[in-house]
Each structure stands twice: as structure tokens, then as C-alpha cells.
Amino acid sequence: MTRRSGTDLGSPDPQQELADLSEAGLLRTLKPLDSPTGPRVMRDGRELWNFASNDYLGLATDPELAEAFIEGVRKYGAGSAASRLVCGTLPPHHLLEEALAAAKGTQAALVFSSGFATAVGSLPALAGKDDVLVLDKLCHASLIDGARLSGATIRVFPHNDTTKLARLLENIRAKQPAARVIVITESVFSMDGDLCPLTELIELKDRHGALLFLDEAHAFGVLGPRGMGLAAELGVKDRVDFQMGTFSKAAGLAGGYLATTTAWRDLLVNRARSFVYSTAPPPALAHAAMTSLERITSSDGDHRRKQLRENIAVLSAGHPSPVIPVLLGGNEAALEAAARLETRGFLVPAIRYPTVPRGTARLRISVSAAHPPDAVAALASEISPM
Ligand SMILES: *Cc1c(COP(=O)(O)O)cnc(C)c1O
């Protein structure tokens, strides 16, 4: 695909680019829902089982969480009006960070307006042109963009390939013994639903004097004791230097976080541009996030995680996460499969390049504890012939 093909020099007309995308089966359009989100949604006048959202615990439409949001607005008003450094920080952001650090077992945490803002703000604060960021090939766009913005040297290792990573780290250390080196990966990969080999990654980064930045976006609320993620599940949270996550998925709200040491947190407060130069998220959001954190870490959270595991097992026995890909290869094949499932009453998105590598278009099923088991079983019988 050529950018700006078929237009005069410098012409701003985007029609040709859109036509190119459409030709390649890569055009995306916004489709309105006619209902709130939830396990069941209305689209184009039809009711569909929603296997497209990341609301793994069913908290996005939870009445207690909605109430907490309303209570937050009553207590603190609608907006936060300035960056937290400018006006003084409002209590809910601070309280959320303390509760999160306590739940995560880290010295400190810092919240951002989104997971994306967390990645693009923190990576450039942690690394610069003399440093090296080493990313798994399948890292999320926010991590890639954060790494690019940092100006550090970027190296990429094949997905979950610890042999290649070991070789890469040896080479980097041979050439740049003093550089800050940060290995960046995800605990649950967002489009494949597999896990990183966390214990091996920790051994490797320790052996080569590197740091580890772990994006737990799809593991927070889902994996580990009290839902505190993969590092907690494997009992290695003290050995992960930066635990990133988001309140936008299992937590049912919005807003990103980084859990780390006090010193790293203090550095981010000074240097993370998406924190320093952006208005603080609405205080009511942080207030509601505290309720979400309480729910996630409670016995109700344990109950929802058990239901979630049972639902996952109906679709794919032994699968480690609620993200279940059905690989189809071609863009058109994925689009057709999604359209066919929609006629059968299921909303399952087709995922294409550039979200996933070319030639690996797929359906991406996301399972929730809120799905009734018989709806999951019905979807399982739809996809088994694929
Ligand atoms: C969704 C996602 C993010 C971004 O989080 P938002 O809060 O939605 O901005 C970051 N990393 C991964 C792996 C994600 O899946």
C-alpha cells in the first residue's frame, strides 16, 4: 500500500488512502451499539452475545461500581481541572495509588489517564538515547510507541523466544556495558492470549543486569491471588521492576497504572510527559477505581475468576487467559467468519493487520465471567468447525 498514491504532490485528499485500505480488506469503520455494553448488546437492531469486550469480570456495568462513580462526582465534582503537579493532587488519585501499591505489594504506584498514556509516558521517562529497550515482537502498540518516543535503541526478540533474547542481551552487554537495558513484555498477550515465560525472563534480565517492564493489562483482575496478575501468581512480583496495568479491562473502568518503587515513581512524576502535561483523570474515576480494586481483591472477585475459568475451559480446555484467538490467516476469511457469527447471534471481532502481523488475521474471542455458560457452549459449537 502506498501512502498518498494517486494524488497530486502534497494533496491532502485522504480518499485514495481509504480506498487502498478497503482494497486490502483493512478498512475499519465505527459501528454504533444501540445498548450499553455488557454480555448482551444490541447492534443493527439485533441482540448479540458480546464476545468482543475486555470486561472479563463483568464489572463495566456493575451497579455498585456505577454507584461509586456517581458518589465520586457528588463528592469531588466532574473534572480535575489541571495536571496533578500544577494545582495539587486530589485525594482519590492518591488514595487509589496507595491502595493499588498495597494490593500489588510494591512500594508505590502512579496512575495515568489510560494504559496507553502509561506506556507512552513512562518508557521515555525511563530510557533515553544511551539506553536499550528490548521488546517482545508481539508487544502492544502503546509499548512500541513509548519505546520509539524514548529515543533509546530498540531491539526486538521473536515472541517468547528466551534463547534469542539471551543472545540479544549478551550482544548488547558486550557493546554497551553501562547502558540501562529494559526488557519489555506482556503477561497475557492481547491478541494471542498466551503468557510470557516470566520466570525465565526474570532470570535472564537479572543475569544481564537489565530491568523488566511487564504489561499486565489483560492479567490484572484475572490472574494470580486476589487477581493481582501473573507476577503475583508466580510469586515473583518483587523481581519485576515495573508492573504496568490498566483499569480499562477486567476493572471495568478506564485509567492506567505503573506499580514500582518509590524512587522510580518519583522519577515518573518528574519526567513522564503524559503525566506532567495532561489533566488528571476525573477524580470520580479514581474514586470508582478504588471500589473496583476492592471488588477485584474480594471473595466476590475470586468467585468471578472461578466462573471465568470455567467459561474459558468450555471454549478451550487448559487455555491460560480469557483471550482466545481463532487463527484464519486472510483478512477476508476473518471478516467473513465474524460476519457469519454475527448472523448466528455472536459479536466476535475480526482482528487484522496492523493489530496482528500480516497473514495472521483471526477472530478474537474474549470471555467474561458475566457470560452464561450456555451462551459460551453455543459459541463453542459455532466455532468448532472453523
Ligand atoms: C489495552 C492495552 C493497553 C492500553 O490500555 P488502555 O487503558 O485501554 O489505554 C496497553 N497494553 C496492552 C497490552 C493492552 O491490551
The ligand as an SDF file (V2000), in Angstrom:
LIG
                    3D

 15 15  0  0  0  0  0  0  0  0999 V2000
   -5.4600   -2.2600   26.1430 C   0  0  0  0  0  0  0  0  0  0  0  0
   -3.9930   -2.3350   26.3310 C   0  0  0  0  0  0  0  0  0  0  0  0
   -3.2530   -1.2200   26.6940 C   0  0  0  0  0  0  0  0  0  0  0  0
   -3.8780    0.1580   26.7530 C   0  0  0  0  0  0  0  0  0  0  0  0
   -4.7120    0.2890   27.8510 O   0  0  0  0  0  0  0  0  0  0  0  0
   -5.9140    1.3630   27.7840 P   0  0  0  0  0  0  0  0  0  0  0  0
   -6.2270    1.5870   29.2200 O   0  0  0  0  0  0  0  0  0  0  0  0
   -7.0280    0.7180   27.0330 O   0  0  0  0  0  0  0  0  0  0  0  0
   -5.3840    2.5810   27.1210 O   0  0  0  0  0  0  0  0  0  0  0  0
   -1.9200   -1.3800   26.9410 C   0  0  0  0  0  0  0  0  0  0  0  0
   -1.3190   -2.5870   26.8340 N   0  0  0  0  0  0  0  0  0  0  0  0
   -1.9990   -3.6850   26.4730 C   0  0  0  0  0  0  0  0  0  0  0  0
   -1.2930   -4.9840   26.3630 C   0  0  0  0  0  0  0  0  0  0  0  0
   -3.3510   -3.5990   26.1940 C   0  0  0  0  0  0  0  0  0  0  0  0
   -4.0170   -4.6630   25.7920 O   0  0  0  0  0  0  0  0  0  0  0  0
  1  2  1  0
  2  3  1  0
  2 14  2  0
  3  4  1  0
  3 10  2  0
  4  5  1  0
  5  6  1  0
  6  7  2  0
  6  8  1  0
  6  9  1  0
 10 11  1  0
 11 12  2  0
 12 13  1  0
 12 14  1  0
 14 15  1  0
M  END
$$$$
